[in-house]
Amino acid sequence: MTEKQKKPLVVEEISEQEIQAVLEKYDTDSTVRKPKAKKLVIMIAVLGIMYSLFHLYTTFNPLPTLLQRSVHLLFAMGFVFLLYPAYKKQKRDRIPFYDWILFFLCIVSCGYLFVEYQALMTERGGIPNTMDIFMSILTVLLVLETARRVTGWILPLLALVFLSYPFFSHQSWLPRIMMTRQFDLGDIFGQMYLKTEGLFSTAIGASVQFIFLFILFGAFLSKSGMGQFFNDLALALAGHKQGGPAKVAVISSAFMGSINGSAVANVVGTGAFTIPLMKRIGYDKNFAGAVEASSSIGGQILPPVMGAAAFIMAETTGISYTTIAIAAAIPALLFFLGVLMQVHFRAGRSNLKGIPKPDLPRVKEVLKEGGHLMIPLVGLVYLLGSGMPVAHAAFWTIVMTVVVAGLRKNTRMSIKDILFALEDGTRQSISTVIACGLVGIIIGVVNLTSFGSTLTSAIMTLGAGSLALTLILTMFASIVLGMGLPSIPAYIITATMVAPALAEFGIHILIAHMFVFYFGIFANITPPVALASFAASGLSGGSPMVTSMMSVRLALAGFIVPFIFVYEPALMMIDPSGLPMNATSFPFASVGAILAVAFSSTLGVIGLGAAVEGYFSSELNILTRIVLGIGAILLIIPEPITDITGTIIVLGIFGVNYWQAKKKSIAIV
């Protein structure tokens, strides 16, 4: 780049201290210790590197399932006691003696399973003795405490509510639908600790098989400079456009959000750069924060990685990753189109210009400097599409990242960089691993008591046989269950608890899972617990609740799109008609059907954005906005007559508004 192209943008600085304060307030797992003792720092770093290397090794040389999952979870729990203080105001320059005790108890719990494994499998047949029950109770308490430290109170309290259920589920005072047989301590805690249906369930199985590896992949990408490349590319592509910085926020957050499974971390990582840019050109501080929050959560529904959720969904449903990624593409693009349109129309209404081109990097130069970093992502898609196991594809993509980064001096990774990436991967994974472990308590109770079918029956009863009402109830249940949770555990909970209700209407399993996944993620911007929006407001200086409400408005298309693909599966490019709802393969919809629903939905989303912002080519009066909104909704309803009517309304209003704007501009000249 020339010196002119490298000219820094003059924007309001967000200091590292402010960024860290926001992270610690809204992202509990960012409150970490920084020990003074150099030997302790080195020890923790070595343990972190070894933890990552263990996962890379066992990708091709796995241990027995129970043992591998126990190492994965219990050592992550041990890291929590070394890295995370018991409470926020505790000194962070040392590790108190009781956390050392708790750390060693985690190691003892893991060691106990290794020592007793053969006896459990061959002699006791999984039936717990007194020591087994004691170790199980101890491990459950340790999981609850580690989860409290890294995720806050919401998930541990939810797990405790579920864990308490088997103790009184036989009581006659319960509603008949909730009553079960009586369970003893052995039933409950044997389920939690000695089987792969509790703490070491499919949730932690997914974590050990591929979630960790993709978090590690993200750490390597970050160390190679991928984050800066995405920011520069977004600036070069959209920075000079009308309302450019907001469009930069949408594009860069989409890129990073697909790889990064944490909405809050994505908000802070990209928002520290994009929010000051948006405020610089005149966007309201609440709106600037909302753009970043809504874009960050949207990244997790965007293929190819979808914050690793695509791989969990593949594991849960039995449907291939390739099919899921293809099916998720159009809905995700519609979501981002909705955000971009509102950003664009808001900029037009307020006459907000972009950043002058001389202050921006050029696309050609950005691609020259960092375009090679896209090769691992392309390679990942190719490997997965060729049928390679997900874990193996993740491993080779990490190797590919190191090799490709070495092609240019500015991205080349030294041995020190690789070791730092290995340690960072461990640190970044801890909260997700612990959350998946704690979700295992919920899954264990559901499997033990059949509570999932009870909840399905309750939703069906409340839905009164109406698909529309059941979808609305499922939406609210998914949002409530997803509050305050990372996207992956939020999806696992909603898929376990809520998605089966949709099967009663014959909705295909992939569509049902994608529906609850969307709304579980949207809990991050939905009041009252909207962590992504609150974090964005912390960076922008806006009001948390106002930012949250604006985030919901920006994501309005995302709240509607899941209803569209339930009623019109062609939006997901699939044709499940005539197949069982749990079929793992099905034909794609016809090109004509896909194009028709994509066109009507796209036009509807654009019309909805214009109606919400009150602007297209010029300002729209309130009556026109109402009519335009009705036309947009008609387009979104997948029926021929509504599509035709909506198209006439939306295109008619757009045409008249464009002509009025052109006439006005001629008159001014």
C-alpha positions as MATLAB code, in Angstrom:
seq = 'MTEKQKKPLVVEEISEQEIQAVLEKYDTDSTVRKPKAKKLVIMIAVLGIMYSLFHLYTTFNPLPTLLQRSVHLLFAMGFVFLLYPAYKKQKRDRIPFYDWILFFLCIVSCGYLFVEYQALMTERGGIPNTMDIFMSILTVLLVLETARRVTGWILPLLALVFLSYPFFSHQSWLPRIMMTRQFDLGDIFGQMYLKTEGLFSTAIGASVQFIFLFILFGAFLSKSGMGQFFNDLALALAGHKQGGPAKVAVISSAFMGSINGSAVANVVGTGAFTIPLMKRIGYDKNFAGAVEASSSIGGQILPPVMGAAAFIMAETTGISYTTIAIAAAIPALLFFLGVLMQVHFRAGRSNLKGIPKPDLPRVKEVLKEGGHLMIPLVGLVYLLGSGMPVAHAAFWTIVMTVVVAGLRKNTRMSIKDILFALEDGTRQSISTVIACGLVGIIIGVVNLTSFGSTLTSAIMTLGAGSLALTLILTMFASIVLGMGLPSIPAYIITATMVAPALAEFGIHILIAHMFVFYFGIFANITPPVALASFAASGLSGGSPMVTSMMSVRLALAGFIVPFIFVYEPALMMIDPSGLPMNATSFPFASVGAILAVAFSSTLGVIGLGAAVEGYFSSELNILTRIVLGIGAILLIIPEPITDITGTIIVLGIFGVNYWQAKKKSIAIV';
ca = [
       0.000    0.000    0.000;
       1.083    3.599   -0.568;
       1.480    5.963    2.359;
      -1.718    7.676    1.292;
      -3.604    4.414    1.351;
      -2.219    3.629    4.783;
      -3.432    6.940    6.197;
      -5.159    6.145    9.510;
      -8.799    7.031    9.956;
      -9.369    9.793   12.486;
     -11.952    8.320   14.825;
     -12.794    8.409   18.499;
     -10.534    5.955   20.282;
     -11.919    3.138   22.420;
      -9.181    2.258   24.854;
      -8.150   -1.275   25.784;
      -9.385   -0.534   29.314;
     -12.870    0.370   28.002;
     -12.981   -2.732   25.832;
     -11.947   -4.953   28.745;
     -14.509   -3.285   31.022;
     -17.289   -4.027   28.518;
     -16.139   -7.613   28.126;
     -16.019   -8.183   31.866;
     -19.471   -6.659   32.351;
     -21.300   -8.584   29.627;
     -19.024  -11.533   28.842;
     -18.389  -13.330   32.129;
     -15.634  -15.536   30.749;
     -13.457  -12.470   30.101;
     -12.874  -11.919   33.832;
      -9.584  -13.790   34.056;
      -6.667  -13.773   36.437;
      -3.265  -12.357   35.524;
      -0.856  -13.961   37.997;
       2.301  -12.047   38.896;
       4.422  -15.150   39.383;
       6.224  -15.884   36.115;
       6.442  -19.622   36.867;
       2.672  -19.747   37.308;
       2.097  -17.942   33.997;
       4.388  -20.414   32.228;
       2.702  -23.401   33.899;
      -0.772  -22.270   32.805;
       0.503  -21.603   29.275;
       2.097  -25.058   29.056;
      -1.095  -26.706   30.319;
      -3.101  -24.768   27.726;
      -0.775  -25.826   24.909;
      -0.890  -29.455   26.060;
      -4.709  -29.359   26.177;
      -4.811  -28.206   22.537;
      -2.228  -30.781   21.480;
      -4.265  -33.504   23.220;
      -7.243  -32.679   21.003;
      -5.127  -32.584   17.859;
      -3.626  -35.984   18.739;
      -6.935  -37.653   19.639;
      -8.484  -36.457   16.373;
      -6.815  -39.482   14.797;
      -6.164  -41.545   17.959;
      -9.341  -41.290   20.063;
      -9.737  -42.675   23.580;
     -12.873  -44.595   24.621;
     -15.827  -42.195   24.440;
     -16.442  -41.741   28.178;
     -12.752  -41.237   28.936;
     -12.107  -38.784   26.121;
     -15.140  -36.692   27.052;
     -14.145  -36.718   30.733;
     -10.633  -35.442   29.955;
     -12.115  -32.755   27.731;
     -14.589  -31.483   30.334;
     -12.768  -32.042   33.619;
      -9.480  -30.473   32.530;
     -11.412  -27.483   31.187;
     -13.026  -27.234   34.625;
      -9.569  -27.313   36.177;
      -8.533  -24.364   34.001;
     -11.510  -22.404   35.297;
     -10.291  -22.682   38.882;
      -6.818  -21.539   37.804;
      -7.946  -18.671   35.591;
     -11.263  -17.342   36.889;
     -11.777  -15.697   40.292;
     -14.673  -16.803   42.480;
     -16.101  -13.276   42.363;
     -15.341  -10.191   40.265;
     -13.725   -8.075   42.971;
     -11.307  -10.788   44.032;
      -7.605  -10.066   43.464;
      -6.455  -11.478   40.153;
      -2.704  -11.571   40.609;
      -2.671  -14.856   42.529;
      -4.534  -18.150   42.870;
      -6.014  -18.745   46.351;
      -5.405  -22.090   48.054;
      -9.030  -23.250   47.758;
      -8.917  -22.913   43.963;
      -5.854  -25.159   43.927;
      -7.875  -27.696   45.916;
     -10.774  -27.433   43.475;
      -8.346  -27.776   40.548;
      -6.968  -31.033   41.964;
     -10.487  -32.318   42.680;
     -11.207  -31.955   38.941;
      -8.107  -34.038   38.188;
      -9.167  -36.619   40.799;
     -12.647  -36.841   39.250;
     -11.133  -37.499   35.829;
      -8.597  -39.967   37.247;
     -11.339  -41.872   39.058;
     -13.089  -42.652   35.778;
      -9.830  -43.919   34.269;
      -9.139  -46.149   37.290;
     -12.702  -47.506   37.507;
     -13.451  -47.644   33.778;
     -12.983  -51.389   33.290;
     -14.963  -52.202   36.436;
     -17.781  -49.916   35.321;
     -17.951  -51.458   31.876;
     -17.464  -55.146   32.759;
     -18.232  -55.775   36.435;
     -20.827  -53.229   37.566;
     -22.591  -52.720   34.227;
     -22.888  -48.988   34.859;
     -24.680  -49.539   38.217;
     -23.140  -47.058   40.690;
     -21.741  -47.923   44.097;
     -21.429  -45.485   46.997;
     -18.083  -44.085   45.820;
     -19.438  -43.603   42.301;
     -22.366  -41.585   43.666;
     -20.043  -39.495   45.841;
     -17.754  -38.708   42.882;
     -20.775  -37.915   40.719;
     -22.207  -35.449   43.246;
     -18.770  -33.852   43.627;
     -18.366  -33.511   39.852;
     -21.829  -32.017   39.400;
     -21.066  -29.422   42.094;
     -17.746  -28.613   40.419;
     -19.477  -28.178   37.041;
     -22.079  -25.864   38.564;
     -19.393  -23.708   40.176;
     -17.221  -23.503   37.054;
     -20.277  -22.593   34.972;
     -21.213  -19.870   37.453;
     -17.753  -18.357   37.075;
     -17.599  -18.388   33.265;
     -21.236  -18.036   32.149;
     -22.910  -16.267   35.072;
     -25.912  -17.441   37.091;
     -28.523  -18.099   34.388;
     -27.342  -21.461   33.045;
     -26.402  -22.978   36.455;
     -29.792  -21.989   37.896;
     -31.559  -23.514   34.892;
     -29.527  -26.706   35.338;
     -30.377  -26.810   39.060;
     -34.081  -26.485   38.277;
     -33.842  -29.463   35.938;
     -31.646  -31.447   38.346;
     -34.186  -30.990   41.143;
     -37.054  -32.364   39.012;
     -36.265  -36.132   39.328;
     -36.205  -35.808   43.139;
     -39.899  -34.913   43.315;
     -41.242  -35.929   39.895;
     -43.165  -38.848   41.476;
     -45.124  -36.591   43.838;
     -48.904  -36.721   43.464;
     -49.275  -32.936   43.771;
     -47.663  -32.485   40.347;
     -49.833  -32.231   37.223;
     -50.375  -35.748   35.905;
     -48.495  -35.007   32.684;
     -45.315  -34.245   34.690;
     -45.390  -37.297   36.985;
     -42.795  -40.069   36.605;
     -41.613  -43.075   38.584;
     -39.503  -42.492   41.682;
     -35.750  -42.085   41.165;
     -33.012  -42.652   43.747;
     -29.550  -41.069   44.009;
     -28.012  -43.873   41.983;
     -30.451  -43.340   39.124;
     -29.942  -39.586   39.026;
     -26.211  -39.241   39.585;
     -25.299  -42.439   37.769;
     -26.969  -40.851   34.747;
     -24.922  -37.697   35.211;
     -21.422  -39.141   35.668;
     -21.158  -42.790   34.666;
     -22.910  -42.695   31.295;
     -22.722  -40.700   28.101;
     -26.209  -39.307   28.706;
     -25.448  -36.665   31.332;
     -22.361  -34.509   31.823;
     -20.620  -36.499   29.080;
     -23.585  -36.441   26.680;
     -23.754  -35.555   23.011;
     -23.251  -31.884   23.933;
     -19.777  -32.481   25.328;
     -19.242  -35.088   22.590;
     -19.790  -32.411   19.957;
     -17.467  -30.119   21.869;
     -14.610  -32.618   21.983;
     -15.099  -33.805   18.395;
     -15.237  -30.506   16.548;
     -16.308  -27.424   18.522;
     -12.923  -27.210   20.233;
     -11.082  -27.749   16.957;
     -12.988  -24.950   15.250;
     -12.347  -22.595   18.158;
      -8.680  -23.516   17.815;
      -8.950  -22.878   14.066;
     -10.346  -19.416   14.872;
      -7.414  -18.748   17.205;
      -4.956  -19.608   14.426;
      -6.840  -17.425   11.942;
      -6.788  -14.548   14.415;
      -3.063  -14.927   15.013;
      -2.477  -14.887   11.245;
      -4.257  -11.515   10.940;
      -7.605  -12.645    9.521;
      -9.583  -10.194   11.697;
      -7.682   -7.210   10.328;
      -8.050   -8.567    6.798;
     -11.844   -8.785    7.166;
     -12.019   -5.226    8.510;
      -9.832   -3.874    5.712;
     -11.756   -5.766    3.040;
     -15.096   -4.513    4.371;
     -13.742   -0.948    4.430;
     -12.457   -1.237    0.890;
     -15.741   -2.665   -0.394;
     -18.273   -0.481    1.421;
     -16.541    2.276    3.379;
     -17.132    4.959    0.739;
     -20.792    4.084    0.149;
     -23.798    5.913    1.623;
     -23.629    5.167    5.348;
     -20.417    3.258    4.639;
     -19.148    2.548    8.183;
     -22.424    0.857    9.142;
     -22.183   -1.346    6.064;
     -18.585   -2.098    7.016;
     -19.855   -3.184   10.449;
     -22.416   -5.508    8.870;
     -19.944   -7.097    6.443;
     -17.006   -7.506    8.850;
     -19.259   -8.811   11.640;
     -20.803  -11.320    9.248;
     -17.363  -12.619    8.281;
     -16.081  -12.870   11.845;
     -19.365  -14.054   13.346;
     -19.464  -17.107   11.125;
     -16.116  -18.228   12.545;
     -16.518  -16.882   16.087;
     -19.249  -18.617   18.096;
     -19.520  -15.853   20.709;
     -21.836  -12.954   19.906;
     -20.428  -10.737   22.671;
     -16.809  -11.393   21.678;
     -17.704  -10.583   18.076;
     -19.406   -7.338   19.107;
     -16.350   -6.229   21.035;
     -13.823   -7.508   18.506;
     -15.297   -5.700   15.493;
     -17.346   -3.055   17.297;
     -14.291   -1.422   18.869;
     -13.372   -0.425   15.317;
     -16.741    0.019   13.574;
     -18.819    1.790   16.233;
     -16.555    4.890   16.405;
     -16.600    5.011   12.587;
     -20.399    4.978   12.536;
     -20.609    7.715   15.166;
     -18.033    9.748   13.229;
     -20.270   10.144   10.164;
     -23.391   10.928   12.188;
     -25.154    7.701   13.182;
     -26.914    7.868   16.541;
     -24.951    6.034   19.252;
     -27.824    3.657   20.012;
     -28.276    2.849   16.327;
     -24.514    2.326   15.893;
     -24.482   -0.168   18.751;
     -27.574   -1.901   17.387;
     -25.999   -2.348   13.935;
     -23.003   -4.058   15.482;
     -25.093   -6.257   17.795;
     -27.554   -7.446   15.151;
     -24.761   -8.110   12.637;
     -22.697  -10.027   15.184;
     -25.480  -12.444   16.087;
     -26.300  -12.839   12.388;
     -22.823  -14.155   11.668;
     -23.733  -17.311   13.550;
     -26.430  -18.234   11.029;
     -24.120  -17.599    8.060;
     -22.402  -20.546    6.324;
     -19.888  -22.026    6.035;
     -19.036  -22.349    9.756;
     -22.119  -20.787   11.438;
     -20.158  -20.474   14.685;
     -19.673  -24.293   14.593;
     -23.457  -24.793   14.912;
     -23.649  -26.364   11.448;
     -21.545  -29.256   12.695;
     -23.617  -29.702   15.861;
     -26.756  -29.700   13.718;
     -25.227  -32.312   11.415;
     -24.364  -34.493   14.406;
     -27.815  -34.060   15.992;
     -29.966  -34.526   12.898;
     -27.817  -36.952   10.912;
     -28.025  -34.610    7.910;
     -24.775  -33.897    6.079;
     -22.915  -30.666    6.752;
     -23.016  -29.770    3.051;
     -26.812  -29.981    2.951;
     -27.140  -27.834    6.097;
     -24.737  -25.183    4.788;
     -26.562  -24.971    1.456;
     -29.962  -24.834    3.138;
     -28.857  -22.061    5.510;
     -27.466  -19.775    2.783;
     -30.534  -17.907    1.440;
     -32.173  -17.304    4.862;
     -28.876  -15.942    6.214;
     -28.404  -13.645    3.213;
     -31.969  -12.361    3.655;
     -31.193  -11.542    7.272;
     -28.147   -9.475    6.319;
     -30.000   -7.870    3.430;
     -32.617   -6.716    5.927;
     -29.959   -5.138    8.156;
     -28.136   -3.564    5.205;
     -31.339   -2.071    3.794;
     -32.271   -0.414    7.076;
     -28.724    0.901    7.409;
     -28.844    2.205    3.816;
     -32.251    3.844    4.159;
     -31.341    5.405    7.520;
     -28.225    6.897    5.919;
     -30.272    8.243    2.989;
     -32.883    9.814    5.250;
     -30.209   11.459    7.408;
     -27.898   12.254    4.460;
     -25.003   10.302    5.982;
     -22.094    9.954    3.584;
     -19.346    7.395    3.509;
     -15.647    7.766    4.276;
     -13.591    9.566    1.621;
     -11.873    7.074   -0.665;
      -8.372    8.463   -0.049;
      -8.748    7.419    3.611;
      -9.612    3.852    2.659;
      -7.584    0.858    1.541;
      -8.107   -0.420   -1.994;
      -9.660   -3.820   -2.620;
      -6.764   -4.872   -4.849;
      -4.169   -3.988   -2.208;
      -6.131   -5.636    0.608;
      -6.467   -8.854   -1.355;
      -2.793   -8.733   -2.269;
      -1.752   -8.366    1.378;
      -4.196  -10.798    2.984;
      -6.307  -12.521    0.343;
      -4.348  -15.742    0.757;
      -5.836  -16.069    4.256;
      -9.137  -17.009    2.616;
      -7.588  -20.229    1.281;
      -8.112  -22.183    4.552;
     -11.820  -21.269    4.547;
     -12.175  -22.400    0.933;
     -10.195  -25.518    1.801;
     -12.480  -26.221    4.752;
     -15.572  -26.086    2.556;
     -13.906  -28.340   -0.011;
     -12.797  -30.923    2.559;
     -16.204  -31.040    4.208;
     -17.959  -31.183    0.842;
     -15.769  -34.107   -0.191;
     -17.069  -36.139    2.752;
     -14.060  -35.910    5.061;
     -15.012  -36.280    8.775;
     -15.517  -32.889   10.399;
     -12.760  -33.357   12.985;
     -10.230  -34.383   10.326;
     -11.220  -31.430    8.134;
     -10.750  -29.061   11.080;
      -7.309  -30.535   11.826;
      -6.076  -30.178    8.257;
      -7.521  -26.678    7.990;
      -5.481  -25.623   11.032;
      -2.373  -27.040    9.365;
      -3.363  -25.277    6.147;
      -3.700  -21.958    8.020;
      -0.123  -22.155    9.302;
       1.210  -23.056    5.848;
      -0.812  -20.428    3.969;
      -0.011  -17.682    6.489;
       3.651  -18.345    5.773;
       3.232  -17.290    2.136;
       3.635  -13.615    3.061;
       5.908  -12.026    5.603;
       3.189   -9.858    7.184;
       1.058  -12.906    8.070;
       3.779  -15.488    8.703;
       3.471  -17.291   12.039;
       6.572  -17.995   14.097;
       6.909  -20.912   16.522;
       6.000  -18.458   19.280;
       2.860  -17.403   17.385;
       1.830  -21.051   16.961;
       2.304  -21.726   20.677;
       0.302  -18.596   21.539;
      -2.461  -19.756   19.170;
      -2.539  -23.158   20.880;
      -2.853  -21.497   24.282;
      -5.430  -18.962   23.038;
      -7.509  -21.780   21.568;
      -7.690  -23.403   24.994;
      -8.587  -20.152   26.737;
     -11.256  -19.258   24.172;
     -12.832  -22.713   24.371;
     -13.256  -22.922   28.138;
     -16.616  -21.161   28.436;
     -18.108  -23.207   25.590;
     -16.786  -26.500   26.981;
     -18.179  -25.740   30.451;
     -21.530  -24.621   29.019;
     -21.784  -27.836   26.974;
     -20.954  -29.859   30.091;
     -23.632  -28.122   32.128;
     -26.155  -28.519   29.317;
     -25.448  -32.226   29.774;
     -27.251  -32.045   33.138;
     -30.366  -30.810   31.344;
     -30.014  -33.475   28.640;
     -29.469  -36.128   31.314;
     -32.663  -35.174   33.141;
     -34.626  -35.039   29.881;
     -33.396  -38.538   28.941;
     -34.046  -39.913   32.438;
     -37.530  -38.499   32.933;
     -38.773  -38.021   29.347;
     -39.360  -34.376   30.236;
     -38.814  -33.403   26.594;
     -41.987  -35.210   25.520;
     -43.810  -33.539   28.422;
     -42.755  -30.096   27.197;
     -43.701  -31.039   23.635;
     -47.164  -32.051   24.835;
     -47.509  -28.789   26.764;
     -46.580  -26.699   23.716;
     -48.978  -28.714   21.563;
     -51.777  -28.242   24.095;
     -51.212  -24.506   24.276;
     -50.953  -24.375   20.490;
     -54.421  -25.915   20.256;
     -53.568  -27.714   17.019;
     -52.623  -24.508   15.217;
     -49.244  -24.553   13.448;
     -49.011  -20.737   13.496;
     -49.677  -20.540   17.248;
     -47.291  -23.431   17.942;
     -44.563  -21.674   15.953;
     -45.084  -18.486   17.967;
     -44.942  -20.414   21.258;
     -41.832  -22.254   20.050;
     -40.257  -18.920   19.124;
     -40.817  -17.503   22.610;
     -39.652  -20.726   24.291;
     -36.435  -20.687   22.215;
     -35.756  -17.039   23.059;
     -36.299  -17.672   26.784;
     -34.122  -20.808   26.797;
     -31.399  -18.969   24.856;
     -31.181  -15.956   27.172;
     -27.662  -15.293   28.375;
     -26.214  -18.367   26.663;
     -23.553  -18.812   23.971;
     -25.058  -19.884   20.646;
     -23.913  -23.517   20.775;
     -25.379  -24.483   24.175;
     -28.441  -22.387   23.331;
     -28.963  -24.463   20.187;
     -28.385  -27.763   22.004;
     -30.983  -26.864   24.661;
     -33.601  -25.646   22.193;
     -33.026  -28.613   19.886;
     -33.515  -30.987   22.820;
     -36.420  -29.228   24.508;
     -38.423  -27.381   21.876;
     -37.748  -28.661   18.347;
     -39.646  -31.967   18.874;
     -42.902  -29.980   19.227;
     -42.661  -28.998   15.556;
     -42.328  -32.632   14.504;
     -45.941  -33.175   15.554;
     -46.958  -31.045   12.558;
     -44.812  -33.038   10.160;
     -42.195  -30.280    9.845;
     -38.939  -31.701    8.586;
     -36.228  -32.137   11.220;
     -33.782  -29.735    9.535;
     -36.399  -26.988    9.256;
     -37.443  -27.498   12.897;
     -33.852  -27.328   14.131;
     -33.051  -24.274   12.031;
     -36.186  -22.550   13.365;
     -35.230  -22.971   17.033;
     -31.569  -22.193   16.259;
     -32.498  -18.784   14.861;
     -34.531  -17.747   17.880;
     -32.096  -19.206   20.406;
     -29.439  -16.926   18.886;
     -31.762  -13.906   18.748;
     -32.019  -14.076   22.546;
     -28.674  -12.221   22.484;
     -30.420   -9.051   21.251;
     -33.895   -9.552   22.739;
     -34.781   -7.820   26.030;
     -34.545   -8.305   28.937;
     -31.268  -10.313   28.705;
     -29.717   -9.032   25.490;
     -26.000   -9.507   26.123;
     -24.820   -8.634   22.595;
     -26.874   -5.414   22.537;
     -25.773   -4.481   26.059;
     -22.113   -5.016   25.139;
     -22.539   -2.861   22.019;
     -24.130   -0.091   24.099;
     -21.139   -0.253   26.427;
     -18.864    0.558   23.486;
     -21.139    3.166   21.908;
     -22.135    4.963   25.109;
     -25.811    4.383   24.352;
     -28.688    3.077   26.440;
     -28.643   -0.741   26.801;
     -32.425   -1.128   26.463;
     -32.761    1.373   23.602;
     -29.876   -0.344   21.788;
     -31.558   -3.697   22.367;
     -34.888   -2.509   20.935;
     -33.121   -1.027   17.906;
     -31.239   -4.315   17.437;
     -34.548   -6.185   17.313;
     -35.856   -3.702   14.748;
     -32.755   -4.118   12.587;
     -33.070   -7.897   12.844;
     -36.776   -7.814   12.000;
     -36.245   -9.785    8.788;
     -34.529  -12.483   10.828;
     -37.599  -12.856   13.029;
     -39.780  -13.368    9.949;
     -37.523  -15.551    7.768;
     -37.859  -18.712    9.947;
     -41.628  -18.579    9.551;
     -41.166  -18.318    5.782;
     -39.014  -21.443    5.487;
     -41.410  -23.422    7.671;
     -44.266  -22.672    5.275;
     -42.102  -22.614    2.135;
     -39.081  -24.977    2.441;
     -37.886  -23.896   -1.024;
     -36.344  -20.897    0.768;
     -33.862  -23.424    2.184;
     -33.517  -24.936   -1.296;
     -34.945  -28.253   -0.128;
     -38.013  -30.253   -1.100;
     -38.956  -32.517    1.822;
     -42.450  -33.221    0.489;
     -43.476  -36.846    0.662;
     -40.521  -37.781    2.877;
     -40.564  -38.676    6.601;
     -39.867  -35.656    8.823;
     -36.666  -37.305   10.078;
     -35.277  -38.154    6.630;
     -31.568  -37.324    6.498;
     -31.459  -36.836    2.729;
     -33.949  -35.293    0.350;
     -34.056  -33.703   -3.103;
     -33.427  -30.024   -3.611;
     -36.357  -27.890   -4.679;
     -36.679  -26.938   -8.336;
     -34.769  -23.914   -9.568;
     -38.039  -22.176  -10.392;
     -39.415  -22.665   -6.873;
     -36.168  -21.434   -5.292;
     -35.994  -18.329   -7.513;
     -39.659  -17.496   -6.954;
     -39.482  -17.606   -3.150;
     -36.070  -15.887   -3.120;
     -37.388  -13.029   -5.298;
     -40.562  -12.457   -3.299;
     -38.712  -12.679    0.031;
     -35.953  -10.335   -1.140;
     -38.413   -7.733   -2.377;
     -40.411   -8.149    0.828;
     -37.337   -7.634    3.019;
     -36.352   -4.486    1.090;
     -39.907   -3.171    1.348;
     -40.012   -3.901    5.062;
     -36.731   -2.038    5.601;
     -38.020    1.002    3.719;
     -41.301    0.940    5.676;
     -39.493    0.719    9.011;
     -37.069    3.559    8.197;
     -39.605    5.697    6.303;
     -37.336    6.225    3.315;
     -36.623    4.787   -0.134;
     -35.350    7.393   -2.614;
     -36.918   10.132   -0.497;
     -38.932   10.248    2.719;
     -42.185    8.284    2.973;
     -45.205    9.628    4.838;
     -46.854    7.545    7.543;
     -49.720    6.306    5.368;
     -47.348    5.210    2.602;
     -45.177    3.422    5.185;
     -48.184    1.486    6.475;
     -49.276    0.446    2.978;
     -45.681   -0.456    2.070;
     -45.366   -2.539    5.238;
     -48.559   -4.413    4.353;
     -47.239   -5.039    0.839;
     -43.943   -6.316    2.249;
     -45.713   -8.730    4.598;
     -47.867   -9.979    1.719;
     -44.694  -10.718   -0.242;
     -43.269  -12.630    2.678;
     -46.390  -14.826    2.975;
     -45.634  -17.705    0.546;
     -48.837  -17.751   -1.531;
     -49.146  -16.801   -5.246;
     -51.967  -14.292   -4.734;
     -50.164  -12.553   -1.847;
     -46.912  -12.467   -3.835;
     -48.601  -10.829   -6.827;
     -50.480   -8.311   -4.667;
     -47.391   -7.517   -2.585;
     -45.217   -7.088   -5.678;
     -47.661   -4.584   -7.186;
     -47.852   -2.590   -3.923;
     -44.113   -2.527   -3.187;
     -42.903   -1.851   -6.732;
     -45.664    0.738   -7.209;
     -44.658    2.672   -4.083;
     -40.959    2.381   -4.942;
     -41.624    3.653   -8.472;
     -43.671    6.646   -7.328;
     -41.176    7.517   -4.594;
     -38.231    7.286   -7.012;
     -40.035    9.520   -9.525;
     -40.858   12.069   -6.785;
     -37.245   12.114   -5.602;
     -35.941   12.570   -9.143;
     -38.444   15.342   -9.821;
     -37.435   17.091   -6.614;
     -33.713   16.866   -7.424;
     -34.345   18.331  -10.903;
     -36.343   21.179   -9.364;
     -33.486   21.953   -6.948;
     -30.976   22.064   -9.790;
];
